[in-house]
């Protein structure tokens, strides 16, 4: 059981950044364990929101209308989103008034409590692999770190004594297949792949069949990065899911959408589109250590009620942490 995250692109996508999360970029520090702030392994990083809130609430005076207006601006700037921010501030003001805490400490505590309440749906799930082989399908746009996240999760499952296979269903790019093969060699796990240009559904079918025949605990399926507005490519995800389900009823166990924490409200649009087409069951929020914002998790939890399975907190193979609501709120609001 595990508790509740760059690659090149497919057709119609922008070129990926140079630092693409390939094994050469991430494997030099394979033994560096995630450690640091709370349970997220964010080390000494800060979201930036906490420092701004400290400046807003730090004058030692009662929280006025102007104070709360500044809080709204700070939350929106931190990618919490306009709708969620307005609801958060209204609820925090009301909570602060009810508790009699009109001063800055009471207002800040009320805000933290409201953020924590909205994150509850994101942290309420416990991920279980279930009957073997469990199928985990990874989806998302280009450049979010899907392939690297798959490798990190495979390594995590290995540490728990689970047997896995990786499936290279990103068949648009030969480099993507090779990248996953390199990860498989590094981790010592089998990689199911076909030639570039092959049918991704056929790769998924072969992978599930191989996992069954080998008695593996899980198979992790990589897919091509695709923009959420590319209708044909999005429909392909539904096809892959149906192929898996026909071969193994009840699977995939999890459809994990990998989102870049720095993408802001575009990440919410991605989550909505992928949820509709691919039946997303959870989120992996990557590059959380590299953003000064980080509030997108609040918007996702508030708007979509999707659990956040893991967060990516660094480039090392062990830098994937289960999402923890309390640790996240501590990081987000830390000054």
Phi and psi restraints in degrees (value plus and minus 20) as a CYANA .aco file:
   2 UNK   PHI    -158.9  -118.9
   2 UNK   PSI     120.5   160.5
   3 UNK   PHI    -111.2   -71.2
   3 UNK   PSI     137.4   177.4
   7 UNK   PHI    -146.8  -106.8
   7 UNK   PSI     147.5   187.5
   8 UNK   PHI     -94.7   -54.7
   8 UNK   PSI     153.6   193.6
   9 UNK   PHI    -129.1   -89.1
   9 UNK   PSI     146.5   186.5
  10 UNK   PHI    -112.3   -72.3
  10 UNK   PSI    -186.8  -146.8
  11 UNK   PHI     -81.5   -41.5
  11 UNK   PSI     123.2   163.2
  12 UNK   PHI      56.7    96.7
  12 UNK   PSI      -1.6    38.4
  13 UNK   PHI    -139.3   -99.3
  13 UNK   PSI     136.0   176.0
  14 UNK   PHI     -90.4   -50.4
  14 UNK   PSI     130.4   170.4
  15 UNK   PHI     -80.3   -40.3
  15 UNK   PSI     125.7   165.7
  16 UNK   PHI     -94.9   -54.9
  16 UNK   PSI     142.2   182.2
  17 UNK   PHI     -82.9   -42.9
  17 UNK   PSI     142.1   182.1
  18 UNK   PHI     -81.8   -41.8
  18 UNK   PSI     -64.2   -24.2
  19 UNK   PHI     -99.4   -59.4
  19 UNK   PSI      74.3   114.3
  20 UNK   PHI    -122.6   -82.6
  20 UNK   PSI      -6.2    33.8
  21 UNK   PHI      51.4    91.4
  21 UNK   PSI      -0.8    39.2
  22 UNK   PHI     -89.6   -49.6
  22 UNK   PSI     144.9   184.9
  23 UNK   PHI     -73.3   -33.3
  23 UNK   PSI     -56.4   -16.4
  24 UNK   PHI     -83.9   -43.9
  24 UNK   PSI     -46.7    -6.7
  25 UNK   PHI    -105.5   -65.5
  25 UNK   PSI     -44.4    -4.4
  26 UNK   PHI    -136.2   -96.2
  26 UNK   PSI     -36.9     3.1
  27 UNK   PHI    -103.4   -63.4
  27 UNK   PSI     -34.6     5.4
  28 UNK   PHI     -81.2   -41.2
  28 UNK   PSI     -38.7     1.3
  29 UNK   PHI    -140.6  -100.6
  29 UNK   PSI      32.1    72.1
  30 UNK   PHI     -88.9   -48.9
  30 UNK   PSI     -41.8    -1.8
  31 UNK   PHI    -115.3   -75.3
  31 UNK   PSI     -18.7    21.3
  32 UNK   PHI    -100.1   -60.1
  32 UNK   PSI      89.0   129.0
  33 UNK   PHI     -96.1   -56.1
  33 UNK   PSI     125.7   165.7
  34 UNK   PHI     -88.2   -48.2
  34 UNK   PSI     108.7   148.7
  35 UNK   PHI    -175.1  -135.1
  35 UNK   PSI     132.9   172.9
  36 UNK   PHI     122.0   162.0
  36 UNK   PSI    -157.2  -117.2
  37 UNK   PHI     -79.8   -39.8
  37 UNK   PSI     102.0   142.0
  38 UNK   PHI      35.1    75.1
  38 UNK   PSI    -164.6  -124.6
  39 UNK   PHI    -117.3   -77.3
  39 UNK   PSI     -10.1    29.9
  40 UNK   PHI    -118.1   -78.1
  40 UNK   PSI     -31.1     8.9
  41 UNK   PHI      48.9    88.9
  41 UNK   PSI      13.3    53.3
  42 UNK   PHI    -109.2   -69.2
  42 UNK   PSI     -15.1    24.9
  43 UNK   PHI      31.5    71.5
  43 UNK   PSI    -147.4  -107.4
  44 UNK   PHI    -117.8   -77.8
  44 UNK   PSI     -11.3    28.7
  45 UNK   PHI     -92.5   -52.5
  45 UNK   PSI     137.2   177.2
  46 UNK   PHI    -149.6  -109.6
  46 UNK   PSI     133.4   173.4
  47 UNK   PHI     -97.7   -57.7
  47 UNK   PSI     -45.2    -5.2
  48 UNK   PHI      77.5   117.5
  48 UNK   PSI     -48.7    -8.7
  49 UNK   PHI     -85.9   -45.9
  49 UNK   PSI     -60.9   -20.9
  50 UNK   PHI     -80.0   -40.0
  50 UNK   PSI     -62.6   -22.6
  51 UNK   PHI     -83.9   -43.9
  51 UNK   PSI     -59.6   -19.6
  52 UNK   PHI     -87.7   -47.7
  52 UNK   PSI     -59.5   -19.5
  53 UNK   PHI     -86.3   -46.3
  53 UNK   PSI     -55.9   -15.9
  54 UNK   PHI     -81.1   -41.1
  54 UNK   PSI     -59.1   -19.1
  55 UNK   PHI     -87.1   -47.1
  55 UNK   PSI     -54.6   -14.6
  56 UNK   PHI     -93.4   -53.4
  56 UNK   PSI     -64.9   -24.9
  57 UNK   PHI    -111.6   -71.6
  57 UNK   PSI     -24.7    15.3
  58 UNK   PHI    -104.1   -64.1
  58 UNK   PSI     -18.2    21.8
  59 UNK   PHI     -98.2   -58.2
  59 UNK   PSI     -32.2     7.8
  60 UNK   PHI      62.2   102.2
  60 UNK   PSI     -11.0    29.0
  61 UNK   PHI    -126.0   -86.0
  61 UNK   PSI     148.1   188.1
  62 UNK   PHI     -83.7   -43.7
  62 UNK   PSI     129.2   169.2
  63 UNK   PHI     -93.5   -53.5
  63 UNK   PSI      94.5   134.5
  64 UNK   PHI    -117.0   -77.0
  64 UNK   PSI     159.0   199.0
  65 UNK   PHI     -79.2   -39.2
  65 UNK   PSI     -60.2   -20.2
  66 UNK   PHI     -84.4   -44.4
  66 UNK   PSI     -56.5   -16.5
  67 UNK   PHI     -80.8   -40.8
  67 UNK   PSI     -67.9   -27.9
  68 UNK   PHI     -87.4   -47.4
  68 UNK   PSI     -50.8   -10.8
  69 UNK   PHI     -82.5   -42.5
  69 UNK   PSI     -60.0   -20.0
  70 UNK   PHI     -87.1   -47.1
  70 UNK   PSI     -56.9   -16.9
  71 UNK   PHI     -81.8   -41.8
  71 UNK   PSI     -62.7   -22.7
  72 UNK   PHI     -77.1   -37.1
  72 UNK   PSI     -67.2   -27.2
  73 UNK   PHI     -81.5   -41.5
  73 UNK   PSI     -60.6   -20.6
  74 UNK   PHI     -86.2   -46.2
  74 UNK   PSI     -61.1   -21.1
  75 UNK   PHI     -87.4   -47.4
  75 UNK   PSI     -62.0   -22.0
  76 UNK   PHI     -84.2   -44.2
  76 UNK   PSI     -60.4   -20.4
  77 UNK   PHI     -84.4   -44.4
  77 UNK   PSI     -45.0    -5.0
  78 UNK   PHI    -109.6   -69.6
  78 UNK   PSI      -7.6    32.4
  79 UNK   PHI      52.1    92.1
  79 UNK   PSI       3.3    43.3
  80 UNK   PHI     -92.3   -52.3
  80 UNK   PSI     -47.2    -7.2
  81 UNK   PHI      78.3   118.3
  81 UNK   PSI     125.4   165.4
  82 UNK   PHI     -84.1   -44.1
  82 UNK   PSI     -70.1   -30.1
  83 UNK   PHI     -82.6   -42.6
  83 UNK   PSI     -67.2   -27.2
  84 UNK   PHI     -84.8   -44.8
  84 UNK   PSI     -59.0   -19.0
  85 UNK   PHI     -81.4   -41.4
  85 UNK   PSI     -67.1   -27.1
  86 UNK   PHI     -80.6   -40.6
  86 UNK   PSI     -63.3   -23.3
  87 UNK   PHI     -85.9   -45.9
  87 UNK   PSI     -60.0   -20.0
  88 UNK   PHI     -81.2   -41.2
  88 UNK   PSI     -69.1   -29.1
  89 UNK   PHI     -86.1   -46.1
  89 UNK   PSI     -62.3   -22.3
  90 UNK   PHI     -79.9   -39.9
  90 UNK   PSI     -64.4   -24.4
  91 UNK   PHI     -88.9   -48.9
  91 UNK   PSI     -58.2   -18.2
  92 UNK   PHI     -86.8   -46.8
  92 UNK   PSI     -60.3   -20.3
  93 UNK   PHI     -81.9   -41.9
  93 UNK   PSI     -65.0   -25.0
  94 UNK   PHI     -84.7   -44.7
  94 UNK   PSI     -61.5   -21.5
  95 UNK   PHI     -84.4   -44.4
  95 UNK   PSI     -62.0   -22.0
  96 UNK   PHI     -82.6   -42.6
  96 UNK   PSI     -61.0   -21.0
  97 UNK   PHI     -86.7   -46.7
  97 UNK   PSI     -62.8   -22.8
  98 UNK   PHI     -82.8   -42.8
  98 UNK   PSI     -56.5   -16.5
  99 UNK   PHI    -101.9   -61.9
  99 UNK   PSI     -26.3    13.7
 100 UNK   PHI      58.9    98.9
 100 UNK   PSI     -14.5    25.5
 101 UNK   PHI    -113.8   -73.8
 101 UNK   PSI      58.6    98.6
 102 UNK   PHI    -103.1   -63.1
 102 UNK   PSI     -34.0     6.0
 103 UNK   PHI     -95.7   -55.7
 103 UNK   PSI     158.6   198.6
 104 UNK   PHI     -83.4   -43.4
 104 UNK   PSI     -58.2   -18.2
 105 UNK   PHI     -85.0   -45.0
 105 UNK   PSI     -63.6   -23.6
 106 UNK   PHI     -84.6   -44.6
 106 UNK   PSI     -58.8   -18.8
 107 UNK   PHI     -86.8   -46.8
 107 UNK   PSI     -63.3   -23.3
 108 UNK   PHI     -85.6   -45.6
 108 UNK   PSI     -60.8   -20.8
 109 UNK   PHI     -83.7   -43.7
 109 UNK   PSI     -60.8   -20.8
 110 UNK   PHI     -83.0   -43.0
 110 UNK   PSI     -60.8   -20.8
 111 UNK   PHI     -84.4   -44.4
 111 UNK   PSI     -64.4   -24.4
 112 UNK   PHI     -80.8   -40.8
 112 UNK   PSI     -60.4   -20.4
 113 UNK   PHI     -84.6   -44.6
 113 UNK   PSI     -60.8   -20.8
 114 UNK   PHI     -88.0   -48.0
 114 UNK   PSI     -58.8   -18.8
 115 UNK   PHI     -83.0   -43.0
 115 UNK   PSI     -63.5   -23.5
 116 UNK   PHI     -82.4   -42.4
 116 UNK   PSI     -60.4   -20.4
 117 UNK   PHI     -83.2   -43.2
 117 UNK   PSI     -59.8   -19.8
 118 UNK   PHI     -93.0   -53.0
 118 UNK   PSI     -43.2    -3.2
 119 UNK   PHI    -103.1   -63.1
 119 UNK   PSI     -30.9     9.1
 120 UNK   PHI     -73.3   -33.3
 120 UNK   PSI     -63.8   -23.8
 121 UNK   PHI     -82.3   -42.3
 121 UNK   PSI     -49.4    -9.4
 122 UNK   PHI     -93.6   -53.6
 122 UNK   PSI     -46.7    -6.7
 123 UNK   PHI    -130.6   -90.6
 123 UNK   PSI      -9.5    30.5
 124 UNK   PHI    -105.5   -65.5
 124 UNK   PSI     -35.7     4.3
 125 UNK   PHI    -108.0   -68.0
 125 UNK   PSI     131.1   171.1
 126 UNK   PHI    -136.3   -96.3
 126 UNK   PSI     100.1   140.1
 127 UNK   PHI    -100.3   -60.3
 127 UNK   PSI     105.6   145.6
 128 UNK   PHI    -143.6  -103.6
 128 UNK   PSI     122.6   162.6
 129 UNK   PHI     -90.5   -50.5
 129 UNK   PSI     -52.5   -12.5
 130 UNK   PHI      54.0    94.0
 130 UNK   PSI    -182.5  -142.5
 131 UNK   PHI     -78.9   -38.9
 131 UNK   PSI     120.2   160.2
 132 UNK   PHI    -101.9   -61.9
 132 UNK   PSI     125.0   165.0
 133 UNK   PHI    -106.1   -66.1
 133 UNK   PSI     114.6   154.6
 134 UNK   PHI    -101.5   -61.5
 134 UNK   PSI     117.4   157.4
 135 UNK   PHI    -126.7   -86.7
 135 UNK   PSI     104.6   144.6
 136 UNK   PHI    -135.6   -95.6
 136 UNK   PSI      97.5   137.5
 137 UNK   PHI    -124.1   -84.1
 137 UNK   PSI     105.8   145.8
 138 UNK   PHI    -126.7   -86.7
 138 UNK   PSI     108.1   148.1
 139 UNK   PHI    -151.8  -111.8
 139 UNK   PSI     145.4   185.4
 140 UNK   PHI     133.3   173.3
 140 UNK   PSI     153.6   193.6
 141 UNK   PHI     -99.8   -59.8
 141 UNK   PSI     152.1   192.1
 142 UNK   PHI     -86.6   -46.6
 142 UNK   PSI     122.2   162.2
 143 UNK   PHI      67.0   107.0
 143 UNK   PSI     -14.1    25.9
 144 UNK   PHI    -106.6   -66.6
 144 UNK   PSI     -37.2     2.8
 145 UNK   PHI      81.2   121.2
 145 UNK   PSI      11.1    51.1
 146 UNK   PHI     -79.3   -39.3
 146 UNK   PSI     -71.9   -31.9
 147 UNK   PHI     -82.8   -42.8
 147 UNK   PSI     -62.8   -22.8
 148 UNK   PHI     -85.8   -45.8
 148 UNK   PSI     -58.0   -18.0
 149 UNK   PHI     -83.0   -43.0
 149 UNK   PSI     -60.1   -20.1
 150 UNK   PHI     -79.6   -39.6
 150 UNK   PSI     -64.7   -24.7
 151 UNK   PHI     -83.0   -43.0
 151 UNK   PSI     -62.4   -22.4
 152 UNK   PHI     -82.8   -42.8
 152 UNK   PSI     -61.8   -21.8
 153 UNK   PHI     -90.3   -50.3
 153 UNK   PSI     -57.5   -17.5
 154 UNK   PHI     -80.6   -40.6
 154 UNK   PSI     -61.2   -21.2
 155 UNK   PHI     -84.7   -44.7
 155 UNK   PSI     -59.1   -19.1
 156 UNK   PHI     -83.9   -43.9
 156 UNK   PSI     -64.2   -24.2
 157 UNK   PHI     -84.8   -44.8
 157 UNK   PSI     -56.7   -16.7
 158 UNK   PHI     -77.8   -37.8
 158 UNK   PSI     -64.6   -24.6
 159 UNK   PHI     -83.8   -43.8
 159 UNK   PSI     -43.2    -3.2
 160 UNK   PHI    -110.3   -70.3
 160 UNK   PSI     -16.3    23.7
 161 UNK   PHI      64.1   104.1
 161 UNK   PSI      -2.5    37.5
 162 UNK   PHI    -114.2   -74.2
 162 UNK   PSI     125.4   165.4
 163 UNK   PHI    -118.0   -78.0
 163 UNK   PSI     117.0   157.0
 164 UNK   PHI    -157.4  -117.4
 164 UNK   PSI     145.2   185.2
 165 UNK   PHI    -154.9  -114.9
 165 UNK   PSI     132.6   172.6
 166 UNK   PHI    -130.7   -90.7
 166 UNK   PSI     123.3   163.3
 167 UNK   PHI    -140.8  -100.8
 167 UNK   PSI     103.8   143.8
 168 UNK   PHI    -112.0   -72.0
 168 UNK   PSI      55.7    95.7
 169 UNK   PHI    -109.5   -69.5
 169 UNK   PSI     -14.8    25.2
 170 UNK   PHI    -106.5   -66.5
 170 UNK   PSI      66.8   106.8
 171 UNK   PHI    -116.7   -76.7
 171 UNK   PSI     -18.1    21.9
 172 UNK   PHI     -89.7   -49.7
 172 UNK   PSI     -49.6    -9.6
 173 UNK   PHI    -145.8  -105.8
 173 UNK   PSI     105.9   145.9
 174 UNK   PHI     -81.2   -41.2
 174 UNK   PSI     -53.2   -13.2
 175 UNK   PHI     -84.3   -44.3
 175 UNK   PSI     -53.3   -13.3
 176 UNK   PHI     -87.4   -47.4
 176 UNK   PSI     -60.8   -20.8
 177 UNK   PHI     -83.4   -43.4
 177 UNK   PSI     -63.9   -23.9
 178 UNK   PHI     -85.1   -45.1
 178 UNK   PSI     -58.4   -18.4
 179 UNK   PHI     -80.5   -40.5
 179 UNK   PSI     -64.1   -24.1
 180 UNK   PHI     -88.3   -48.3
 180 UNK   PSI     -54.9   -14.9
 181 UNK   PHI     -83.7   -43.7
 181 UNK   PSI     -60.5   -20.5
 182 UNK   PHI     -83.3   -43.3
 182 UNK   PSI     -63.6   -23.6
 183 UNK   PHI     -80.0   -40.0
 183 UNK   PSI     -62.8   -22.8
 184 UNK   PHI     -79.6   -39.6
 184 UNK   PSI     -61.3   -21.3
 185 UNK   PHI     -85.0   -45.0
 185 UNK   PSI     -62.5   -22.5
 186 UNK   PHI     -81.8   -41.8
 186 UNK   PSI     -58.5   -18.5
 187 UNK   PHI    -111.9   -71.9
 187 UNK   PSI     -34.5     5.5
 188 UNK   PHI      54.3    94.3
 188 UNK   PSI      15.1    55.1
 189 UNK   PHI    -141.6  -101.6
 189 UNK   PSI     128.8   168.8
 190 UNK   PHI     -89.4   -49.4
 190 UNK   PSI     127.2   167.2
 191 UNK   PHI    -141.3  -101.3
 191 UNK   PSI     103.1   143.1
 192 UNK   PHI    -114.1   -74.1
 192 UNK   PSI     101.3   141.3
 193 UNK   PHI    -169.2  -129.2
 193 UNK   PSI     139.3   179.3
 194 UNK   PHI    -146.1  -106.1
 194 UNK   PSI    -192.0  -152.0
 195 UNK   PHI     -89.8   -49.8
 195 UNK   PSI     139.4   179.4
 196 UNK   PHI     -80.8   -40.8
 196 UNK   PSI     118.8   158.8
 197 UNK   PHI      70.0   110.0
 197 UNK   PSI     -23.9    16.1
 198 UNK   PHI     -89.7   -49.7
 198 UNK   PSI     145.9   185.9
 199 UNK   PHI     -90.6   -50.6
 199 UNK   PSI     100.1   140.1
 200 UNK   PHI     -78.9   -38.9
 200 UNK   PSI     -54.1   -14.1
 201 UNK   PHI     -84.2   -44.2
 201 UNK   PSI     -56.4   -16.4
 202 UNK   PHI     -86.8   -46.8
 202 UNK   PSI     -57.7   -17.7
 203 UNK   PHI     -83.2   -43.2
 203 UNK   PSI     -64.7   -24.7
 204 UNK   PHI     -81.8   -41.8
 204 UNK   PSI     -61.2   -21.2
 205 UNK   PHI     -81.4   -41.4
 205 UNK   PSI     -67.6   -27.6
 206 UNK   PHI     -81.4   -41.4
 206 UNK   PSI     -59.1   -19.1
 207 UNK   PHI     -85.9   -45.9
 207 UNK   PSI     -63.3   -23.3
 208 UNK   PHI     -85.4   -45.4
 208 UNK   PSI     -62.6   -22.6
 209 UNK   PHI     -80.9   -40.9
 209 UNK   PSI     -64.3   -24.3
 210 UNK   PHI     -83.9   -43.9
 210 UNK   PSI     -60.9   -20.9
 211 UNK   PHI     -83.4   -43.4
 211 UNK   PSI     -58.5   -18.5
 212 UNK   PHI     -85.1   -45.1
 212 UNK   PSI     -67.9   -27.9
 213 UNK   PHI     -87.5   -47.5
 213 UNK   PSI     -49.1    -9.1
 214 UNK   PHI    -112.7   -72.7
 214 UNK   PSI     -22.7    17.3
 215 UNK   PHI      47.2    87.2
 215 UNK   PSI      15.6    55.6
 216 UNK   PHI    -101.7   -61.7
 216 UNK   PSI     136.3   176.3
 217 UNK   PHI     -97.0   -57.0
 217 UNK   PSI     -54.3   -14.3
 218 UNK   PHI    -175.3  -135.3
 218 UNK   PSI     132.7   172.7
 219 UNK   PHI    -147.7  -107.7
 219 UNK   PSI     109.3   149.3
 220 UNK   PHI    -128.0   -88.0
 220 UNK   PSI      97.4   137.4
 221 UNK   PHI    -124.1   -84.1
 221 UNK   PSI      98.9   138.9
 222 UNK   PHI    -103.3   -63.3
 222 UNK   PSI     125.6   165.6
 223 UNK   PHI    -151.0  -111.0
 223 UNK   PSI     141.9   181.9
 224 UNK   PHI     -87.3   -47.3
 224 UNK   PSI     120.2   160.2
 225 UNK   PHI     -85.0   -45.0
 225 UNK   PSI     119.7   159.7
 226 UNK   PHI    -169.4  -129.4
 226 UNK   PSI     124.9   164.9
 227 UNK   PHI     -94.7   -54.7
 227 UNK   PSI     123.3   163.3
 228 UNK   PHI     -87.4   -47.4
 228 UNK   PSI     -34.3     5.7
 229 UNK   PHI    -115.8   -75.8
 229 UNK   PSI     -14.2    25.8
 230 UNK   PHI    -111.9   -71.9
 230 UNK   PSI      76.4   116.4
 231 UNK   PHI     -78.5   -38.5
 231 UNK   PSI     -66.4   -26.4
 232 UNK   PHI     -84.4   -44.4
 232 UNK   PSI     -62.2   -22.2
 233 UNK   PHI     -89.3   -49.3
 233 UNK   PSI     -56.3   -16.3
 234 UNK   PHI     -85.2   -45.2
 234 UNK   PSI     -59.7   -19.7
 235 UNK   PHI     -83.0   -43.0
 235 UNK   PSI     -49.5    -9.5
 236 UNK   PHI     -81.9   -41.9
 236 UNK   PSI     -53.7   -13.7
 237 UNK   PHI     -81.8   -41.8
 237 UNK   PSI     -60.6   -20.6
 238 UNK   PHI     -82.0   -42.0
 238 UNK   PSI     -56.6   -16.6
 239 UNK   PHI     -85.1   -45.1
 239 UNK   PSI     -64.3   -24.3
 240 UNK   PHI     -79.6   -39.6
 240 UNK   PSI     -63.6   -23.6
 241 UNK   PHI     -82.5   -42.5
 241 UNK   PSI     -61.3   -21.3
 242 UNK   PHI     -87.0   -47.0
 242 UNK   PSI     -57.2   -17.2
 243 UNK   PHI     -81.3   -41.3
 243 UNK   PSI     -65.2   -25.2
 244 UNK   PHI     -81.6   -41.6
 244 UNK   PSI     -64.2   -24.2
 245 UNK   PHI     -85.9   -45.9
 245 UNK   PSI     -57.3   -17.3
 246 UNK   PHI     -86.9   -46.9
 246 UNK   PSI     -56.8   -16.8
 247 UNK   PHI     -96.0   -56.0
 247 UNK   PSI     -53.5   -13.5
 248 UNK   PHI    -163.7  -123.7
 248 UNK   PSI      71.2   111.2
 249 UNK   PHI     -73.6   -33.6
 249 UNK   PSI     119.7   159.7
 250 UNK   PHI      70.5   110.5
 250 UNK   PSI     -25.0    15.0
 251 UNK   PHI    -132.9   -92.9
 251 UNK   PSI     138.1   178.1
 252 UNK   PHI     -91.4   -51.4
 252 UNK   PSI     123.6   163.6
 253 UNK   PHI     -84.8   -44.8
 253 UNK   PSI     -61.1   -21.1
 254 UNK   PHI    -155.6  -115.6
 254 UNK   PSI     117.5   157.5
 255 UNK   PHI    -134.1   -94.1
 255 UNK   PSI      87.1   127.1
 256 UNK   PHI    -123.6   -83.6
 256 UNK   PSI      99.7   139.7
 257 UNK   PHI    -108.9   -68.9
 257 UNK   PSI     102.3   142.3
 258 UNK   PHI    -114.4   -74.4
 258 UNK   PSI      98.3   138.3
 259 UNK   PHI    -138.5   -98.5
 259 UNK   PSI     120.6   160.6
 260 UNK   PHI    -102.5   -62.5
 260 UNK   PSI     101.4   141.4
 261 UNK   PHI     -83.0   -43.0
 261 UNK   PSI     -37.1     2.9
 262 UNK   PHI    -111.6   -71.6
 262 UNK   PSI     -18.8    21.2
 263 UNK   PHI    -102.4   -62.4
 263 UNK   PSI     -28.8    11.2
 264 UNK   PHI      47.5    87.5
 264 UNK   PSI    -163.6  -123.6
 265 UNK   PHI     -88.7   -48.7
 265 UNK   PSI     -37.4     2.6
 266 UNK   PHI     -82.4   -42.4
 266 UNK   PSI     -49.0    -9.0
 267 UNK   PHI     -84.3   -44.3
 267 UNK   PSI     -54.6   -14.6
 268 UNK   PHI     -87.2   -47.2
 268 UNK   PSI     -61.3   -21.3
 269 UNK   PHI     -82.7   -42.7
 269 UNK   PSI     -59.6   -19.6
 270 UNK   PHI     -81.6   -41.6
 270 UNK   PSI     -64.9   -24.9
 271 UNK   PHI     -81.7   -41.7
 271 UNK   PSI     -61.1   -21.1
 272 UNK   PHI     -84.4   -44.4
 272 UNK   PSI     -64.8   -24.8
 273 UNK   PHI     -88.0   -48.0
 273 UNK   PSI     -65.7   -25.7
 274 UNK   PHI     -88.7   -48.7
 274 UNK   PSI     -52.7   -12.7
 275 UNK   PHI     -84.0   -44.0
 275 UNK   PSI     -60.2   -20.2
 276 UNK   PHI     -87.6   -47.6
 276 UNK   PSI     -60.7   -20.7
 277 UNK   PHI    -109.1   -69.1
 277 UNK   PSI     -57.8   -17.8
 278 UNK   PHI    -129.4   -89.4
 278 UNK   PSI     -24.2    15.8
 279 UNK   PHI      47.0    87.0
 279 UNK   PSI      29.0    69.0
 280 UNK   PHI     -77.7   -37.7
 280 UNK   PSI     114.9   154.9
 281 UNK   PHI    -129.0   -89.0
 281 UNK   PSI     -33.5     6.5
 282 UNK   PHI    -187.7  -147.7
 282 UNK   PSI     146.1   186.1
 283 UNK   PHI    -137.7   -97.7
 283 UNK   PSI     121.2   161.2
 284 UNK   PHI    -134.6   -94.6
 284 UNK   PSI      99.1   139.1
 285 UNK   PHI    -121.8   -81.8
 285 UNK   PSI      88.8   128.8
 286 UNK   PHI    -116.1   -76.1
 286 UNK   PSI     144.1   184.1
 287 UNK   PHI      39.1    79.1
 287 UNK   PSI      10.9    50.9
 288 UNK   PHI     -86.0   -46.0
 288 UNK   PSI     -48.9    -8.9
 289 UNK   PHI     -94.5   -54.5
 289 UNK   PSI     -33.3     6.7
 290 UNK   PHI    -125.0   -85.0
 290 UNK   PSI      -9.3    30.7
 291 UNK   PHI    -139.4   -99.4
 291 UNK   PSI     124.5   164.5
 292 UNK   PHI    -112.6   -72.6
 292 UNK   PSI     -14.2    25.8
 293 UNK   PHI    -129.6   -89.6
 293 UNK   PSI    -109.1   -69.1
 294 UNK   PHI      63.8   103.8
 294 UNK   PSI     -15.6    24.4
 295 UNK   PHI    -103.0   -63.0
 295 UNK   PSI     -20.8    19.2
 296 UNK   PHI     -80.5   -40.5
 296 UNK   PSI     -50.6   -10.6
 297 UNK   PHI     -79.7   -39.7
 297 UNK   PSI     -55.0   -15.0
 298 UNK   PHI     -86.1   -46.1
 298 UNK   PSI     -64.2   -24.2
 299 UNK   PHI     -84.7   -44.7
 299 UNK   PSI     -61.2   -21.2
 300 UNK   PHI     -82.7   -42.7
 300 UNK   PSI     -65.4   -25.4
 301 UNK   PHI     -85.2   -45.2
 301 UNK   PSI     -60.8   -20.8
 302 UNK   PHI     -91.1   -51.1
 302 UNK   PSI     -61.1   -21.1
 303 UNK   PHI    -108.7   -68.7
 303 UNK   PSI     -59.5   -19.5
 304 UNK   PHI    -128.6   -88.6
 304 UNK   PSI     -36.7     3.3
 305 UNK   PHI      37.0    77.0
 305 UNK   PSI      15.0    55.0
 306 UNK   PHI    -116.3   -76.3
 306 UNK   PSI     116.8   156.8
 307 UNK   PHI     -88.6   -48.6
 307 UNK   PSI     124.4   164.4
 308 UNK   PHI    -118.6   -78.6
 308 UNK   PSI      91.7   131.7
 309 UNK   PHI     -94.9   -54.9
 309 UNK   PSI     -71.0   -31.0
 310 UNK   PHI    -163.8  -123.8
 310 UNK   PSI     142.2   182.2
 311 UNK   PHI    -146.6  -106.6
 311 UNK   PSI     118.9   158.9
 312 UNK   PHI    -107.1   -67.1
 312 UNK   PSI     106.8   146.8
 313 UNK   PHI    -146.5  -106.5
 313 UNK   PSI       1.7    41.7
 314 UNK   PHI     144.4   184.4
 314 UNK   PSI    -198.6  -158.6
 315 UNK   PHI    -114.0   -74.0
 315 UNK   PSI     -34.5     5.5
 316 UNK   PHI     -90.7   -50.7
 316 UNK   PSI     138.2   178.2
 317 UNK   PHI     -83.9   -43.9
 317 UNK   PSI     -42.3    -2.3
 318 UNK   PHI    -119.3   -79.3
 318 UNK   PSI     -14.9    25.1
 319 UNK   PHI    -106.8   -66.8
 319 UNK   PSI      36.0    76.0
 320 UNK   PHI    -154.9  -114.9
 320 UNK   PSI      95.8   135.8
 321 UNK   PHI    -135.9   -95.9
 321 UNK   PSI     120.2   160.2
 322 UNK   PHI     -79.4   -39.4
 322 UNK   PSI     120.2   160.2
 323 UNK   PHI     -89.5   -49.5
 323 UNK   PSI     112.2   152.2
 324 UNK   PHI    -148.9  -108.9
 324 UNK   PSI      99.0   139.0
 325 UNK   PHI     -79.5   -39.5
 325 UNK   PSI     -69.6   -29.6
 326 UNK   PHI     -82.8   -42.8
 326 UNK   PSI     -63.3   -23.3
 327 UNK   PHI     -85.2   -45.2
 327 UNK   PSI     -57.3   -17.3
 328 UNK   PHI     -86.0   -46.0
 328 UNK   PSI     -65.1   -25.1
 329 UNK   PHI     -83.3   -43.3
 329 UNK   PSI     -59.7   -19.7
 330 UNK   PHI     -80.4   -40.4
 330 UNK   PSI     -64.8   -24.8
 331 UNK   PHI     -85.1   -45.1
 331 UNK   PSI     -64.9   -24.9
 332 UNK   PHI     -82.4   -42.4
 332 UNK   PSI     -56.6   -16.6
 333 UNK   PHI    -122.4   -82.4
 333 UNK   PSI     -19.1    20.9
 334 UNK   PHI     -87.1   -47.1
 334 UNK   PSI     112.8   152.8
